[in-house]
């Protein structure tokens, strides 16, 4: 109800994205020479007296980067962040359009810094479009009653911000993450890529994903930060995202993701 509150949760709310931030961490790793099939060990790790745990409370041993992202393995995300340097993770995030303050602490890899839905969705847009920066906007043109143009948006974005080889690798891993992580996405009729995110105690649940033509992000949570009951990024946010994407793509021809076309 806008008369009660003008607070825009898509553009103003800063919430923890959890694992939805991991593609940015992995992109920093790819830039530093890692590959989707680079191997890491999923086992307990301690960084500055902090020991992250996996959501499943289990450890899988040797896994590839691609497997780690698909299974959202926290220990591997932290290992990659520590290997490439937390400040490099921050730098990649800023290039992708993240404007919120990011603290380079060990837990940055697990998405503990508050972000808005629109800035994280725009960051994924860079992966979707081949590496070009995205400036989110809501108004393209304003006309008066006589159809005279009073305002027209100009400028498409900050050009290339990340190399296509990095984008291609991330797209392939996020496509695998979608296929492996969410059963309901398996029967979607076109190539998709995306990632879930769930913050501590289910306070925030995210799903951000894209096709070759459209990107969308969904966040669910309570304004007072109270935990939700059994809501994760792979449940209601993914369902809402899928329903929206099916309706939005009804008249759009099927095209491969950029990583599949090159």
Buried (B, 14 or more C-beta within 10 A) or exposed (E): EEEEEEEEBBEEBEBBBBBBBBBBBBBBBBBBEBEBEBEBEBEEBEBEEEEBEBEEEEBBEEBBBBBBBBBBBBBBBBBBBBBBEBEBBBBBBBBBBBEEEBEBBBBBBBBBBBBBBBBBBBBBBBBBBBBBBBEBEEEEEEEEEEEEEEEEEEEEBEEBBBBBBBBBBBBBBBBBBBBBBBEEBEEBEBBBBBBBBBBEEBBBBBBBBBBBBBBBBBBBBEEEEEBBEEBBBBBBBBBBBBEEBEEEBEEEEEEEBBBBEE
